[in-house]
């Protein structure tokens, strides 16, 4: 017991010294309630965008599947600056976490430093029998928020993010799963109570108010999916081109949290934190290299160009019609051309409609032609009504 307490204190001290803003310990036992909740989300179709299944729910709730012999999980949180993505004409909105250099790299360095301390504490026979640690930060199937809540790092809010005392939910999470036995912390008893500000702030109705989310309606997920964004969702996305901070910005613990003053999480520049939408619509080649440094680079330039087209359509500015017309006629991706067609139809100016009619005659891709037809349908309906009207 003495070794376990001493090891726990040493690990926590190493975590804080390495840069963690908060650290707690959870046991690595299988979490049956988490598995049941995850399986229920799969059954409802909440996570269909990511194609999770019951097998993923089983693995994510049992740390021993990613590290045999796991006994403990060191859960850490690092706060980042938030609340800067405001509406600006001609500019896209980027979630605060994605406007700086990719946090995964920084978190992995921090986690590896803590893991090295754990390795030094582990008994020789433990290191010989199996790896003493496994670092996790979006890199392995582990229910990170659930185990962080079990560890008492925070509680799961109605926006489904972990809320950490004094830090709020604008935090990066990371874990070290280890075979070393550490003293677990108790969960916190705090909850959101009757507050539903995040639920009210969500324009797509993705949040149900019971700490569950229909991720297929979440703006953050919609901007990250690789296929077409459902037409009904596009107007609700506004000018978000990567992620969404609306529920976090509405959350009272975030408003009262101490602001993170961290140069490593500072935005790379206005062109990344609030990109010009017409420039983003043309993103490719060398221009993409700067974006690749961030957490929004992993999906590639095509997804970001698609998102720019949707944001331009929601801007309803006729000055954007030439850029969208060019994307419709010359972008190499049918996904981007189709969303450009939608945007032109949403703007609906004579020049936009002319571009759609021209594209309908020249477009070879069936999915893009369908988008053009859908964009023109309201105009055809009006014209048909005028034809038969007395």
C-alpha positions as CSV (number, residue, x, y, z in Angstrom):
1,X,0.0,0.0,0.0
2,X,2.9,2.4,0.8
3,X,4.4,1.8,-2.6
4,X,1.1,2.3,-4.3
5,X,0.5,5.7,-2.5
6,X,4.1,6.8,-3.1
7,X,3.9,5.8,-6.8
8,X,0.6,7.6,-7.2
9,X,2.1,10.8,-5.7
10,X,5.1,10.5,-7.9
11,X,3.1,10.0,-11.1
12,X,0.8,13.0,-10.3
13,X,3.8,15.2,-9.6
14,X,5.4,14.1,-12.8
15,X,2.2,14.9,-14.7
16,X,1.9,18.4,-13.3
17,X,5.6,19.1,-13.8
18,X,5.3,18.0,-17.4
19,X,2.5,20.4,-18.2
20,X,-0.8,18.8,-17.2
21,X,-3.2,21.3,-15.7
22,X,-5.1,18.5,-13.9
23,X,-4.5,14.8,-13.2
24,X,-6.5,12.0,-11.6
25,X,-6.2,8.2,-11.5
26,X,-8.9,5.6,-12.5
27,X,-8.8,1.9,-12.1
28,X,-8.5,0.0,-15.3
29,X,-11.4,-2.4,-14.7
30,X,-13.9,-2.8,-17.5
31,X,-16.6,-0.1,-17.4
32,X,-19.9,-2.0,-18.0
33,X,-22.1,1.1,-17.8
34,X,-19.9,2.9,-20.4
35,X,-20.2,-0.2,-22.7
36,X,-24.0,-0.2,-22.3
37,X,-24.2,3.6,-23.1
38,X,-22.0,3.3,-26.1
39,X,-23.9,0.3,-27.4
40,X,-27.1,2.3,-27.0
41,X,-25.7,5.1,-29.0
42,X,-24.7,2.7,-31.7
43,X,-28.2,1.3,-31.7
44,X,-29.8,4.7,-32.0
45,X,-27.5,5.6,-34.9
46,X,-25.9,8.5,-33.0
47,X,-22.3,7.6,-34.1
48,X,-23.1,6.4,-37.6
49,X,-20.8,9.0,-39.1
50,X,-17.8,7.2,-37.6
51,X,-19.2,3.6,-38.2
52,X,-18.7,2.5,-34.6
53,X,-20.2,-0.8,-33.7
54,X,-20.9,-3.0,-30.6
55,X,-17.3,-4.4,-30.9
56,X,-15.9,-1.0,-30.6
57,X,-18.1,-0.3,-27.6
58,X,-16.7,-3.5,-26.0
59,X,-13.1,-2.6,-26.7
60,X,-13.4,1.1,-25.7
61,X,-14.8,0.2,-22.3
62,X,-12.1,-2.4,-21.4
63,X,-8.6,-1.0,-21.1
64,X,-7.1,-4.5,-21.0
65,X,-7.9,-4.9,-24.7
66,X,-5.3,-2.2,-25.5
67,X,-2.9,-3.1,-22.7
68,X,-3.1,-6.7,-21.3
69,X,-2.7,-6.6,-17.5
70,X,-3.8,-3.0,-17.2
71,X,-4.4,-1.9,-13.6
72,X,-4.6,1.9,-13.7
73,X,-5.3,4.8,-16.0
74,X,-3.6,8.2,-15.5
75,X,-6.1,10.8,-16.9
76,X,-4.8,14.3,-17.6
77,X,-6.4,17.5,-18.9
78,X,-4.7,20.5,-20.5
79,X,-6.8,23.7,-21.0
80,X,-6.7,25.7,-24.2
81,X,-7.8,29.2,-25.0
82,X,-11.4,29.3,-26.4
83,X,-14.2,31.7,-27.3
84,X,-12.6,33.5,-30.2
85,X,-14.6,32.2,-33.2
86,X,-17.0,35.0,-33.9
87,X,-19.0,35.7,-37.1
88,X,-17.1,37.8,-39.6
89,X,-18.2,38.7,-43.1
90,X,-16.4,36.6,-45.7
91,X,-14.6,34.5,-43.1
92,X,-15.1,31.0,-41.8
93,X,-15.3,29.9,-38.2
94,X,-12.9,27.4,-36.8
95,X,-13.2,25.7,-33.4
96,X,-10.6,27.0,-31.0
97,X,-8.9,23.7,-30.5
98,X,-8.0,23.5,-34.2
99,X,-6.6,27.0,-34.9
100,X,-3.2,26.2,-33.3
101,X,-0.6,23.5,-34.1
102,X,-2.0,20.0,-33.8
103,X,-2.5,19.3,-30.1
104,X,-2.0,15.6,-30.6
105,X,1.8,16.1,-31.0
106,X,2.1,18.2,-27.9
107,X,-0.1,15.9,-25.8
108,X,1.8,12.8,-26.9
109,X,5.1,14.4,-25.8
110,X,3.5,15.2,-22.4
111,X,2.1,11.7,-22.1
112,X,5.3,10.1,-23.0
113,X,7.1,12.1,-20.4
114,X,4.7,10.8,-17.7
115,X,4.9,7.3,-19.1
116,X,8.7,7.4,-18.7
117,X,8.3,8.2,-15.0
118,X,5.8,5.3,-14.7
119,X,8.2,2.9,-16.5
120,X,10.9,3.9,-14.0
121,X,8.6,3.1,-11.1
122,X,7.4,-0.3,-12.5
123,X,9.0,-3.4,-11.0
124,X,11.4,-5.2,-13.3
125,X,9.1,-8.3,-13.5
126,X,6.2,-6.1,-14.6
127,X,8.2,-4.5,-17.4
128,X,9.4,-8.0,-18.5
129,X,5.9,-9.6,-18.5
130,X,4.2,-6.8,-20.6
131,X,4.6,-3.2,-21.6
132,X,4.2,-1.0,-18.5
133,X,2.4,1.8,-20.3
134,X,0.2,2.6,-23.3
135,X,-0.2,6.3,-24.2
136,X,-3.6,7.3,-25.6
137,X,-4.8,10.6,-27.1
138,X,-7.3,9.8,-29.9
139,X,-5.0,7.0,-30.9
140,X,-6.7,3.9,-29.5
141,X,-10.2,2.7,-28.8
142,X,-10.7,4.0,-25.2
143,X,-13.7,5.8,-23.8
144,X,-11.6,8.8,-22.7
145,X,-14.3,11.0,-21.2
146,X,-15.9,8.1,-19.3
147,X,-12.7,7.0,-17.7
148,X,-11.8,10.6,-16.9
149,X,-15.1,11.0,-15.2
150,X,-14.5,7.7,-13.3
151,X,-11.2,9.2,-12.1
152,X,-12.8,12.4,-10.8
153,X,-11.1,14.6,-13.4
154,X,-14.5,16.1,-14.1
155,X,-18.1,15.3,-15.0
156,X,-19.8,14.7,-18.3
157,X,-21.9,17.7,-19.1
158,X,-25.1,17.8,-21.1
159,X,-23.0,18.8,-24.1
160,X,-21.3,15.4,-23.6
161,X,-17.9,17.0,-23.0
162,X,-15.9,16.5,-19.8
163,X,-16.1,19.6,-17.5
164,X,-13.1,20.0,-15.3
165,X,-13.3,22.1,-12.1
166,X,-11.8,25.5,-12.7
167,X,-10.8,24.6,-16.3
168,X,-14.2,24.0,-17.9
169,X,-14.7,21.8,-21.0
170,X,-12.2,23.5,-23.3
171,X,-9.6,20.9,-22.4
172,X,-7.5,18.4,-24.2
173,X,-7.7,14.9,-22.7
174,X,-5.0,12.2,-22.6
175,X,-4.4,9.0,-20.8
176,X,-1.6,6.6,-19.8
177,X,-2.9,3.1,-19.4
178,X,-0.5,1.2,-17.1
179,X,0.2,-2.2,-15.5
180,X,1.4,-0.3,-12.4
181,X,-1.2,-0.3,-9.6
182,X,-2.0,3.2,-8.5
183,X,-4.4,4.7,-6.0
184,X,-7.7,5.5,-7.8
185,X,-9.4,8.8,-7.2
186,X,-13.2,9.0,-6.5
187,X,-15.5,10.5,-9.1
188,X,-16.9,14.0,-8.4
189,X,-20.5,14.5,-7.5
190,X,-21.0,17.7,-9.4
191,X,-23.5,17.8,-12.2
192,X,-25.1,20.4,-14.6
193,X,-28.3,20.4,-12.5
194,X,-31.1,22.1,-14.4
195,X,-28.9,24.1,-16.7
196,X,-29.7,23.5,-20.4
197,X,-27.8,26.5,-22.0
198,X,-25.7,24.2,-24.2
199,X,-28.9,22.4,-25.4
200,X,-30.5,25.7,-26.3
201,X,-27.4,27.0,-28.1
202,X,-27.2,24.0,-30.5
203,X,-28.8,25.1,-33.8
204,X,-29.1,21.5,-35.1
205,X,-30.8,19.9,-32.1
206,X,-28.0,17.4,-31.7
207,X,-28.0,17.6,-27.9
208,X,-30.9,15.9,-26.1
209,X,-30.2,17.3,-22.6
210,X,-29.5,13.9,-21.0
211,X,-25.7,13.9,-21.8
212,X,-26.3,12.1,-25.1
213,X,-25.8,13.5,-28.6
214,X,-26.9,12.6,-32.1
215,X,-23.5,13.1,-33.6
216,X,-24.9,12.9,-37.1
217,X,-26.5,16.3,-36.4
218,X,-23.5,17.8,-34.6
219,X,-21.9,20.6,-36.6
220,X,-18.4,19.5,-35.5
221,X,-19.0,16.0,-36.9
222,X,-20.8,17.4,-40.0
223,X,-17.7,19.4,-40.9
224,X,-15.4,16.4,-40.5
225,X,-17.3,13.7,-42.4
226,X,-15.9,12.7,-45.7
227,X,-19.1,12.3,-47.7
228,X,-21.8,14.8,-48.6
229,X,-23.3,16.9,-45.8
230,X,-27.1,16.2,-45.7
231,X,-28.9,19.1,-47.4
232,X,-31.2,19.7,-44.4
233,X,-28.1,20.2,-42.2
234,X,-26.3,22.6,-44.5
235,X,-28.2,25.8,-43.6
236,X,-27.8,25.1,-39.9
237,X,-24.0,25.0,-40.1
238,X,-23.7,28.7,-40.7
239,X,-20.1,29.7,-41.4
240,X,-18.4,26.9,-39.4
241,X,-15.7,25.3,-41.6
242,X,-14.2,23.1,-38.9
243,X,-15.7,22.1,-35.6
244,X,-18.1,24.1,-33.5
245,X,-17.8,25.9,-30.1
246,X,-21.4,27.0,-29.6
247,X,-22.2,24.5,-26.8
248,X,-18.9,25.1,-25.0
249,X,-19.2,28.9,-25.3
250,X,-22.7,28.7,-23.7
251,X,-21.5,26.5,-20.8
252,X,-21.3,28.5,-17.5
253,X,-18.2,26.6,-16.2
254,X,-16.4,27.8,-19.3
255,X,-17.4,31.4,-18.8
256,X,-16.1,31.2,-15.3
257,X,-13.0,29.2,-16.0
258,X,-9.6,30.8,-15.8
259,X,-8.4,31.6,-19.3
260,X,-5.6,29.4,-20.5
261,X,-2.5,31.5,-21.2
262,X,-0.6,29.1,-23.4
263,X,1.6,30.1,-26.3
264,X,1.6,26.5,-27.6
265,X,-2.2,26.7,-28.1
266,X,-2.2,30.2,-29.7
267,X,-3.8,30.5,-33.2
268,X,-1.3,30.2,-36.0
269,X,-2.8,33.3,-37.6
270,X,-6.0,34.9,-38.8
271,X,-5.8,32.9,-42.1
272,X,-6.1,29.7,-40.0
273,X,-8.3,30.8,-37.1
274,X,-10.8,32.7,-39.4
275,X,-9.9,31.7,-43.0
276,X,-11.1,33.8,-45.9
277,X,-13.8,31.6,-47.4
278,X,-13.1,32.3,-51.1
279,X,-9.4,31.4,-50.4
280,X,-10.5,28.3,-48.5
281,X,-12.6,27.3,-51.5
282,X,-9.5,27.1,-53.6
283,X,-7.3,25.4,-50.9
284,X,-4.9,22.9,-52.4
285,X,-1.2,22.3,-52.8
286,X,1.2,24.6,-51.0
287,X,-1.6,26.6,-49.4
288,X,-2.7,23.4,-47.6
289,X,0.6,22.9,-45.9
290,X,-0.1,25.6,-43.2
291,X,-3.5,24.0,-42.4
292,X,-1.8,20.6,-42.3
293,X,0.0,21.8,-39.1
294,X,-3.4,22.0,-37.3
295,X,-5.9,19.4,-36.0
296,X,-8.1,20.1,-39.1
297,X,-5.5,19.0,-41.5
298,X,-6.1,15.2,-41.2
299,X,-9.2,15.1,-43.4
300,X,-7.4,16.8,-46.3
301,X,-8.1,19.8,-48.5
302,X,-11.2,18.5,-50.2
303,X,-13.3,18.4,-47.1
304,X,-12.3,21.9,-46.2
305,X,-13.2,23.2,-49.7
306,X,-16.6,21.5,-49.4
307,X,-17.1,23.2,-46.0
308,X,-16.1,26.5,-47.5
309,X,-18.7,26.1,-50.2
310,X,-21.4,25.5,-47.6
311,X,-20.3,28.5,-45.5
312,X,-20.4,30.7,-48.7
313,X,-23.9,29.5,-49.4
314,X,-24.9,30.5,-45.9
315,X,-23.3,33.9,-46.3
316,X,-25.8,34.8,-49.0
317,X,-23.4,37.3,-50.6
318,X,-23.7,37.7,-54.4
319,X,-20.1,38.8,-54.4
320,X,-19.2,35.1,-53.8
321,X,-21.0,33.8,-56.9
322,X,-17.9,34.0,-59.2
323,X,-15.8,32.0,-56.8
324,X,-18.6,29.4,-56.4
325,X,-19.1,29.3,-60.2
326,X,-15.5,28.6,-60.7
327,X,-15.6,25.8,-58.1
328,X,-18.6,24.3,-59.8
329,X,-17.0,24.3,-63.2
330,X,-13.4,23.4,-62.4
331,X,-12.9,21.8,-59.0
332,X,-11.5,18.3,-59.4
333,X,-13.7,16.9,-56.7
334,X,-17.4,16.0,-57.4
335,X,-18.0,16.5,-53.6
336,X,-16.9,20.1,-53.8
337,X,-18.7,20.8,-57.1
338,X,-21.9,19.4,-55.7
339,X,-21.8,21.6,-52.6
340,X,-20.9,24.6,-54.7
341,X,-24.0,24.0,-56.7
342,X,-26.1,24.0,-53.5
343,X,-24.5,27.2,-52.4
344,X,-25.3,28.9,-55.7
345,X,-28.9,27.7,-55.4
346,X,-29.1,29.1,-51.9
347,X,-27.8,32.5,-53.1
348,X,-30.2,32.4,-56.0
349,X,-29.1,35.5,-57.9
350,X,-29.6,35.5,-61.7
351,X,-25.9,35.0,-62.2
352,X,-25.9,32.1,-59.8
353,X,-28.8,30.4,-61.6
354,X,-27.2,30.9,-65.0
355,X,-24.1,29.1,-63.6
356,X,-26.2,26.2,-62.5
357,X,-28.0,25.9,-65.8
358,X,-24.6,26.0,-67.6
359,X,-23.2,23.3,-65.3
360,X,-26.2,21.1,-65.7
361,X,-25.5,20.8,-69.4
362,X,-21.7,20.2,-69.0
363,X,-21.5,18.1,-65.8
364,X,-20.7,14.4,-66.3
365,X,-21.0,13.3,-62.6
366,X,-24.5,12.1,-61.7
367,X,-24.2,13.2,-58.0
368,X,-23.3,16.7,-59.1
369,X,-26.1,16.9,-61.6
370,X,-28.5,15.8,-58.8
371,X,-27.2,18.7,-56.7
372,X,-27.7,21.1,-59.6
373,X,-31.2,19.9,-60.2
374,X,-32.1,20.2,-56.5
375,X,-30.6,23.8,-56.5
376,X,-32.8,24.7,-59.5
377,X,-36.0,23.0,-58.3
378,X,-37.4,26.0,-56.4
379,X,-36.9,28.2,-59.4
380,X,-38.6,25.7,-61.7
381,X,-41.5,25.5,-59.3
382,X,-41.9,29.2,-59.3
383,X,-41.7,29.3,-63.1
384,X,-44.2,26.6,-63.5
385,X,-46.6,28.4,-61.2
386,X,-46.2,31.6,-63.2
387,X,-47.0,29.6,-66.4
388,X,-50.3,28.3,-65.1
389,X,-51.3,31.3,-63.0
390,X,-54.2,33.3,-64.5
